[in-house]
């Protein structure tokens, strides 16, 4: 979205290259191949969990990319307050999208400490 509609060309080129690398004749050959792997949310492993953390806050330029990614992902765990990025650890689901869009590498993912019940 930051690069405009030209990103579609790059995605198409990348997808075509992926298909060629995997020796897949066309996109239709991928149809329904993931269905046997689809499970329920309850069946997901709960053995590990992560949360977003600001590793080096002094390097943050408050660009807001992490806020947008988190908001658009539906979690609203990240906000900018007085030009400082704030992360609500309890609201964060650990998807890691914020760390992927953080151009300065400020946001990293850390494991949550598991408590025994």
Buried (B, 14 or more C-beta within 10 A) or exposed (E): EEEEEEEEEEEEEEEEEEBEEEEEEEEEEEEEEEEEEEEEEEEEEEEEEBBBBBBEEEEBEEBBBBBBBBBEBEBEBBBBEEEEBEBBEEEBBBBBBBBEBBEEEBBBBEEEEEEEE
